[in-house]
Amino acid sequence: MSKSYEAQGTIHSIGQTTEYGSNGFTKREFVIQLTGPDENSQYPNYVALELIKDKCALMDNYKVGDEIQVTFNLSGRLWSSGGKPEKCFTSLQAWKVGSVSDSQEQPPQGWDDNGAPPFDEDIPF
């Protein structure tokens, strides 16, 4: 099993789900502009990701401009044909998509901003 990676970004574009071949293989591509504290807005980074099979529906609830958190795996394969130089194709296969506001957990009600429980001054020790 390969390692999973995460990226945060604003949706730049969302493609349609496309079916390939007669076996029902489906794929959907989308592009995000990376955001977060390590990104320089003067030199934006755009990243293309893909969803495959039943994961294509993950983008149905999002639109261009939404900020999302994406979990993905790196996938790659080699290809060669007819004496031409070998090529390597790399893809970022997303398998989890969530809203950034959903992924920023809030401490339970009554707890402080650091996640500590409330202090009870009636404790006898």
C-alpha positions in Angstrom: 0.0 0.0 0.0 1.4 3.4 -0.9 1.7 6.4 1.4 -1.2 8.9 1.4 -0.6 12.7 1.0 -2.7 15.7 1.7 -3.1 19.0 0.0 -5.3 22.1 0.7 -6.5 24.4 -2.1 -9.1 26.3 -3.8 -10.9 24.5 -6.7 -9.9 26.0 -10.0 -11.8 23.6 -12.3 -13.8 20.4 -12.2 -14.1 18.1 -15.1 -17.0 15.8 -16.1 -16.9 12.1 -15.3 -15.6 10.3 -18.4 -16.1 6.6 -19.1 -13.2 4.7 -20.9 -13.5 1.5 -22.7 -16.3 -1.1 -22.5 -15.6 -2.2 -19.0 -17.1 0.9 -17.3 -13.9 2.5 -16.0 -14.6 6.1 -15.1 -12.4 9.0 -14.3 -12.9 12.6 -13.2 -10.2 15.3 -13.1 -10.1 18.5 -11.1 -7.5 21.2 -10.5 -6.8 23.1 -7.3 -4.7 26.1 -6.5 -2.7 25.2 -3.4 -3.3 27.4 -0.4 -2.0 27.4 3.1 0.8 29.0 5.1 3.6 27.6 2.9 2.2 28.9 -0.4 3.2 32.2 -2.0 0.2 33.9 -3.6 2.5 35.8 -5.9 3.6 32.4 -7.5 0.5 30.2 -7.3 0.8 26.4 -7.6 -1.9 24.6 -9.6 -2.2 20.8 -9.1 -4.3 18.4 -11.3 -5.8 15.4 -9.4 -8.0 12.6 -10.5 -10.8 10.5 -9.1 -11.5 7.1 -10.4 -14.4 4.7 -10.3 -16.9 5.2 -7.5 -14.8 8.2 -6.1 -15.8 10.4 -9.1 -18.9 11.4 -7.2 -16.8 13.0 -4.4 -16.7 16.3 -6.4 -20.5 16.5 -6.8 -21.0 18.7 -3.7 -18.3 21.2 -4.6 -17.9 24.1 -7.0 -15.2 26.3 -8.4 -13.9 28.6 -5.7 -14.5 26.2 -2.8 -11.6 25.5 -0.5 -11.0 21.8 0.1 -8.7 19.4 1.7 -7.7 16.4 -0.5 -6.2 13.1 0.5 -4.5 11.3 -2.4 -2.0 8.6 -3.4 0.8 8.9 -6.0 0.3 6.5 -8.9 2.7 6.0 -11.8 3.4 3.7 -14.7 5.9 3.3 -17.5 4.9 3.2 -21.1 6.9 2.4 -24.2 5.9 1.7 -27.8 7.6 0.9 -31.1 11.1 1.7 -30.2 10.3 5.2 -28.8 11.9 6.3 -25.6 10.2 5.1 -22.4 7.8 7.5 -20.7 6.7 7.7 -17.1 3.1 8.8 -16.3 2.4 10.0 -12.8 -1.0 10.8 -11.4 -2.4 12.0 -8.1 -5.4 9.8 -7.3 -7.7 11.5 -4.8 -9.7 9.2 -2.5 -11.0 11.7 0.1 -12.2 15.3 -0.4 -13.5 17.5 2.4 -14.3 21.1 3.0 -11.5 23.0 4.8 -14.0 24.4 7.3 -15.0 20.8 8.2 -11.4 19.7 8.7 -10.6 22.4 11.2 -11.8 20.7 14.4 -13.2 22.8 17.2 -12.6 22.0 20.9 -15.6 20.6 22.7 -17.9 23.2 24.1 -16.6 24.6 27.4 -13.0 23.7 26.7 -10.4 26.3 26.1 -8.7 27.0 22.7 -5.8 24.6 23.5 -8.2 21.7 23.9 -7.9 21.6 27.7 -10.9 20.8 29.8 -12.4 23.5 32.0 -10.8 24.1 35.4 -12.9 23.2 38.4 -12.0 25.2 41.4 -14.1 23.0 43.7 -11.7 20.1 43.4 -10.5 19.2 47.0 -6.9 18.7 46.2 
